[in-house]
Amino acid sequence: GNSVTQMEGPVTLSEEAFLTINCTYTATGYPSLFWYVQYPGEGLQLLLKATKADDKGSNKGFEATYRKETTSFHLEKGSVQVSDSAVYFCALSDLGTGGGNKLTFGTGTQLKVEL
Amino acid sequence: GAVVSQHPSWVICKSGTSVKIECRSLDFQATTMFWYRQFPKQSLMLMATSNEGSKATYEQGVEKDKFLINHASLTLSTLTVTSAHPEDSSFYICSAKTGGGQPQHFGDGTRLSIL
């Protein structure tokens, strides 16, 4: 079955530091990959996505590249801000299952950015 | 665009009562809606998938008689937790999507506390 593995948190960084949150996946077929962000007490917001191998998703300074050879979709940002503090979820959607594009989520990684 | 509204955002009620949570897509037609449950500091667990006008498809281990889902229109789905008990206390999140490979858009969640 499908699965997503994320690095455990919390990740604590100083403002303007470089961020990497690792994500690897296992899937049948050719999944689409997503990063979602959840701020305290809120639902999830789509941060970025990639639908095929070698695609790079990017948004708000975050980026992730769909690496089929390593089955990875690591999230990166060159310079984090305090406002980036949140929980980040990696997810995949296997279009081939006919299951209405269900998402499989990783366990989430909490990011804390300090001044 | 792609706004999903969830109501109420927080509800506290006595054990044994039933609670209804609404999920609305405000600016698009949602052919498919999903209901998730999230425990503190954990990932989202998919409870069920509903397509407009059809019965919901429940994930293994989710009691369909306990969690009633109705998706009567392209912009509204409801989750009713029947005869709620303290163990049903959780954060419930809905998402909605149009057809094909479009991403899910999430509501802000409902925090349910059963006393």
Contacts between the chains, C-beta under 8 A, distances in Angstrom:
chain1	res1	chain2	res2	distance
A	32	B	101	6.3
A	32	B	103	7.9
A	34	B	103	6.4
A	36	B	106	7.5
A	41	B	109	7.6
A	41	B	111	7.6
A	42	B	108	5.0
A	42	B	109	6.6
A	43	B	4	7.7
A	43	B	6	6.9
A	43	B	93	5.0
A	43	B	95	7.9
A	43	B	106	4.1
A	43	B	107	5.0
A	43	B	108	4.3
A	43	B	109	4.5
A	44	B	44	7.4
A	44	B	93	6.9
A	44	B	95	7.6
A	44	B	106	4.2
A	45	B	106	7.0
A	46	B	103	5.4
A	46	B	104	7.7
A	46	B	105	6.9
A	46	B	106	7.9
A	49	B	103	5.9
A	51	B	101	6.6
A	89	B	43	6.7
A	89	B	44	7.4
A	93	B	101	7.7
A	93	B	103	7.8
A	95	B	101	5.6
A	99	B	49	7.1
A	100	B	32	4.8
A	100	B	34	7.8
A	100	B	49	4.9
A	100	B	51	6.8
A	100	B	57	7.8
A	101	B	32	7.4
A	101	B	97	6.7
A	101	B	101	6.8
A	101	B	102	7.9
A	101	B	104	7.5
A	102	B	34	7.3
A	102	B	46	6.2
A	102	B	49	6.4
A	103	B	34	7.7
A	103	B	44	8.0
A	103	B	46	7.3
A	103	B	95	8.0
A	103	B	104	6.1
A	105	B	43	4.7
A	105	B	44	5.2
A	106	B	43	6.5
A	107	B	42	6.9
A	107	B	43	4.7
A	108	B	41	7.9
A	108	B	42	7.5
A	108	B	43	5.3
A	110	B	41	7.8
